[in-house]
C-alpha cells in the first residue's frame, strides 16, 4: 500500500466525520446568530419600555408638582380664613356685655 492509497472504509469514515463536523459547525453558527438576534430584540424591547417608564415618571413628577402647588395655595387660603375668623371672634368678644 502506497501513501496515496486508503482503504474504502477509511474514506467513508472520513467523509462521514467531515459531514458531521460541518453540520455541527453550521448548527453552532446558526444558534449563535439566533441568540444574537434574540438579544438584539430584547434590547430594543427593553429600551422602548425604559423610554415609556421615563415618560411616565416625568408625567407623574409633573402631576405631583402641580399637586404641591395646589396644597401651598390651600394652606395660604386656610391661613387667611383663620386670621379672618379670629378677627370676627375678637369683634364678637368685644361686643358682649
C-alpha positions in Angstrom: 0.0 0.0 0.0 1.4 3.4 -1.0 1.0 6.7 0.8 -1.9 7.7 -1.5 -3.9 4.6 -1.2 -6.6 4.5 1.5 -8.9 1.6 2.3 -12.6 2.4 1.3 -13.7 2.1 5.0 -11.3 4.9 5.9 -12.5 7.2 3.1 -16.2 6.6 4.1 -15.4 7.3 7.7 -13.5 10.5 6.9 -16.4 11.7 4.6 -18.9 10.9 7.4 -16.8 12.7 10.0 -16.3 15.7 7.8 -20.1 15.9 7.1 -20.9 15.6 10.8 -18.3 18.2 11.7 -19.7 20.6 9.0 -23.2 20.1 10.3 -22.1 20.8 13.9 -20.3 24.0 12.8 -23.4 25.1 10.9 -25.6 24.4 14.0 -23.3 26.3 16.3 -23.2 29.2 13.8 -27.0 29.2 13.5 -27.5 29.0 17.2 -25.2 31.9 17.8 -26.9 34.0 15.1 -30.3 33.3 16.6 -29.1 34.1 20.1 -27.7 37.4 18.9 -31.0 38.3 17.1 -32.9 37.4 20.3 -30.6 39.6 22.4 -31.0 42.5 19.9 -34.8 42.1 20.0 -34.7 42.0 23.8 -32.6 45.2 23.9 -35.0 47.0 21.6 -37.9 46.0 23.8 -36.1 47.0 27.0 -35.1 50.3 25.5 -38.7 51.0 24.5 -40.0 50.1 27.9 -37.4 52.2 29.6 -38.3 55.1 27.4 -42.0 54.7 28.3 -41.2 54.4 32.0 -39.1 57.6 31.9 -42.0 59.4 30.2 -44.5 58.1 32.8 -42.2 59.1 35.6 -41.8 62.6 34.1 -45.6 62.9 33.9 -46.0 61.7 37.5 -43.4 64.2 38.7 -45.3 67.0 36.9 -48.6 65.8 38.4 -47.0 65.8 41.9 -45.6 69.2 41.4 -49.0 70.6 40.4 -50.5 68.9 43.5 -48.0 70.5 45.8 -48.6 73.9 44.3 -52.3 73.5 45.0 -51.6 72.4 48.5 -49.5 75.5 49.1 -52.3 77.6 47.7 -54.8 75.9 50.0 -52.6 76.5 53.0 -52.5 80.2 52.2 -56.2 80.3 52.0 -56.5 78.4 55.2 -54.3 80.9 57.0 -56.2 83.9 55.6 -59.5 82.4 56.7 -58.2 81.5 60.1 -57.0 85.1 60.6 -60.3 86.5 59.4 -62.2 84.2 61.8 -60.0 85.2 64.7 -60.8 88.9 63.9 -64.5 88.1 63.8 -64.2 86.3 67.1 -62.3 89.2 68.6 -65.0 91.6 67.5 -67.8 89.4 68.9 -66.0 89.1 72.2 -65.7 92.9 72.3 -69.5 93.4 71.7 -70.7 91.1 74.5 -71.7 92.7 77.8 
